[in-house]
Amino acid sequence: MLVLGIETSCDETAAAVVRDGRFVLSNVVHTQIAQHRPYGGVVPEIASRQHVEHLPAVLEEAMRAAGVDWSSLDAVAVTHGPGLSTSLLVGLAAAKGLAIRLNKPLVGINHLEAHLYSAFLGPDAPEPAALMPFVSLIVSGGHTAFVRVDGIGRYRLLGRTVDDAAGEAFDKGANLLKLGYPGGPAIDKAALGADPAAVRFPRGILRNLPARLTGLDARCCVSYSGLKTSLLYYLRDHPLAGAGDPVVGSLAASFQEAIVDTLLNRVAHALGNLRTLAVVGGVSLNSRLRGKLAALAEKRRFRLILAQPAFCADNAAMVAGLANHKLAATPPPAEAFLLDAEPNLGIGE
Amino acid sequence: MRILALECSTDVGSVALIEDDRVAWERSWGGSQKGRQAWVADLDGWVRSGEIPLSDVDLFAVGVGPGAFSGLRIAIALMQGLALPVRAPLYGVSSGAALAARVGHDLGASRVVVVGDARRNELWLGQFCCDTGFPDQEIPWAVVPFDRLPPDYAVPDRVWVTADWHRIGAQLKAVCPFGCRLVEERRVPEARDVGLLAGAGLAAGHASLPLTPLYLHPAVFVQPLDAAAR
């Protein structure tokens, strides 16, 4: 089965063609980082304007790179949430137009579920059935959550951030350290070779959960707002000497260590008696996180699955790949064209 | 030539099929009657039933505003989806020009001022000459406070019209220049006029407007971090 995927939930305009759920024939991503960098974060209105402008070219490039005809597609899949409403609408409308034109099924995809699926993309990736059940850590700019996966479409949210996502924490920390945007790669780079124990920043242990998170396990939830404030106060008391201050490296490493440790401290409890952890999302590209997770996996003897780098950040291959399984399980509903953007769509709740 | 046109710059959307400069078929919907995307399901049904012969469409046309951003983005992206696989041309038409053409025709007006609610006690407006088949925009779009209309507009014998009468009608009555006629009801751009203008524009050699909504406001109202620091 050949599926075209479209992803416009945030600041990446992406399209991909995937065969049989795992063979990625094309994976085109137009990033808007340059447009958002001056503001230190994603500006929804800029993101939406960029999607309208660039999506047609991204779609054409995805089809050209895949080397397939429009008529050979079996379905069109699109992210319908969670994400920025005005951005989701653009991808949704284009997908509907394509599905109507091609007379093919339209499949709405949950962005978080697509991230979970990204671990199964690529010829060398494990088959989904071989891994079930497992725990997945979604860690990205907009999301941080532990999810138990018992099958495709069968999820249970174990815990999530109560405030900022890990990627947001990186962005805010990098902003305070004047390292630029996006913060994750900038802090990762600045921290290389620096002492991660130079400053002990808080690890955000939660003892009580807000009422809105009732039902989740506090031991699987994380918080990053205190960490950001801690760095803010540290810099107030120890101002940087200016651009190029050598202490920035050790502060970046220490800040990064706190983000990574906060996640690692939850892994054992999230796993319970399961022995496989998949880590997906853009922040899973962080070298310190990857290194410490690998060490933890060896020490605790669990299997660690990391999505391939090309499928970690937002992309449409994960959307198309997941759609293949959705279509195989159940035919698309007749009301697929009523699909609307769902900015607050959750998973396993 | 067969043209499929879509207009979604207000909460009243419409789609029309133009055949050889005649309106062959059209439908409209109101945003308050159904969900935001319900009309797309209807569009799929019209294609499936053959009411819209998609494979016979030579040109796709879409209203690009000014108007509601979400509706415009949905319309543009959807039409791109319909046109892209067969590399059919997609032509962007000013929704304001479509409204000016209709009102100019209906009222026999030579000059039409199209006005909209820009929020924050401001309006957007532009003026069209409707003497020919393709309205010529004489005064470009501008966003101004209600109490500071540009002097260009202090001219009689214009027809003023708005799709936002329900929101700004009272304010427009207060500022509409002496000697001008104010259309005291809501008039919305229609797909039939978008399609007709696309055909006329193409025949006259006019280029399509860019296939993005006509933005009259900047994307952000905050300064970039560096500028704020200065």
Interface residues (C-beta under 8 A of the other chain):
Chain A: P38 Y39 G40 V43 E45 I46 S48 R49 H51 V52 E53 L55 P56 L59 E60 W70 S71 T86 L89 V90 G91 L92 A93 A94 A95 K96 G97 L98 A99 I100 R101 L102 N175 E335 F337 L338 L339 D340
Chain B: G35 R36 Q37 A38 V40 A41 L43 D44 V47 L54 F69 S70 R73 I74 A75 I76 A77 L78 M79 Q80 G81 L82 A83 L84 P85 V86 L211 T212 P213 Y215 A219 V220 V222 P224 L225 D226 A227
